[in-house]
Amino acid sequence: MLSAAPEKLAVTVLTGFLGSGKTTLLQKALRSPGMADTAVIINEAGEMGLDHLLVEAVEEQAFQMPGGCLCCIRRLDIATTIRRLIEQRDRGEIAMFRRLVIETSGLADPAPILYTLAADPMLGHVLAFQGVVTLVDALAGLGTIERHPEASAQVAVADRILLTKTDVAQPGSALLGRLDGLNAWADRRMLPGGDEPAALLFDGLSSTAARRFAAQPVTEGGPAHTAGIRTLSLVLTRPPTRFDFARALGGLATRRGEDLLRAKGLIAFSDRPDGIAVIHAVQHTIYRPQWLDAWPDADRRSRLVFIVRDIEPDEILACLAAFAPVAWTPVPGDTAKIGSSLTAAA
Ligand SMILES: Nc1nc2c(ncn2[C@@H]2O[C@H](COP(=O)(O)OP(=O)(O)OP(=O)(O)O)[C@@H](O)[C@H]2O)c(=O)[nH]1
């Protein structure tokens, strides 16, 4: 049965550097009954997307856009994806939704995405842009903003800045001063905090940023990315023990933590066969694994995605193999460099 389509689709862009907590916030927000009318589009920097599997949403609610950083190589795909979802919704093929969250990859500069949304003639009539919510890691945020122009750009366009991981560390005065310098006018909140996660994504946002960027066409060639960033996706042919795996990832984080921007994955361990571990590392920090009762999709392979700066795939493979003696096999076609070479080819 066809449902009546709403007049305008409320859209929020959720951004923040790699590992700042975007998927965690989305997971919490989607548990709220108030989010039943909200679809999410998830974009990741690597070919092998995982976040859409980790968001516990109704299957029809979360849509994946992997295959590259949304702001450069796939910029125009976002308009196509939204148009397609609206058509499917209006034909009754997917669940009715009245709101949309676009989670950008952690490396995205949101400005070209905002421009793409505003410049599309059809979308201009059907979208009601709410604003940009930017997450900043209270622990790693200052260093990240200083080293990566993408992180500064994400802060600069925010309508709301959410400082995450404040249960672990309070943001220092240097970070707060840097945020003031980049964007003093955005609403600023702490996470975890007293706010409803769903409300943080929609309530009280202004569309000032959208209007500002709609007026500034983005030049071809896309935004600048930090040089030397690349992704590497690996699958494991045999399950490692938890100890070996911890030593392998820990060894890499100890040696190259500053340039190990992000690692995430799904791993089956030989000494814990009753669960699948969701692995997260952000620079020097390796997070306690979360456990799933079963594989979240048909793919039963243990897999890890790395996003690194100035680390060659061979160095990662050698470090992992030294500590965890199982085969780590690169996924063909996913040792991509993100940066000038890809941008120029767009
Ligand atoms: N202590 C604490 N940990 C958090 C918080 N938010 C996120 N994390 C942890 O940080 C790690 C990365 O969080 P994600 O939500 O995957 O980050 P993300 O921004 O989606 O990462 P990318 O998609 O790679 O850009 C996970 O281990 C989370 O559990 C927080 O507020 N407090």
The ligand as an ORCA input file, in Angstrom:
! r2SCAN-3c Opt
* xyz 0 1
  N      34.298      6.410     26.003
  C      33.672      6.779     24.881
  N      33.903      6.100     23.741
  C      33.242      6.512     22.621
  C      32.339      7.615     22.618
  N      31.869      7.780     21.351
  C      32.458      6.814     20.608
  N      33.286      6.052     21.369
  C      34.113      4.924     20.917
  O      35.000      5.398     19.897
  C      35.211      4.388     18.905
  C      34.884      4.963     17.522
  O      33.509      5.325     17.508
  P      32.635      5.334     16.154
  O      31.244      5.710     16.541
  O      32.824      4.080     15.380
  O      33.336      6.520     15.367
  P      33.004      7.059     13.891
  O      33.111      8.534     13.933
  O      31.709      6.499     13.393
  O      34.220      6.433     13.075
  P      34.455      6.444     11.455
  O      33.210      5.906     10.844
  O      35.630      5.565     11.247
  O      34.762      7.841     11.070
  C      34.299      3.223     19.290
  O      35.071      2.262     19.981
  C      33.284      3.843     20.230
  O      32.788      2.916     21.179
  C      32.125      8.321     23.870
  O      31.381      9.319     23.968
  N      32.810      7.843     24.958
*
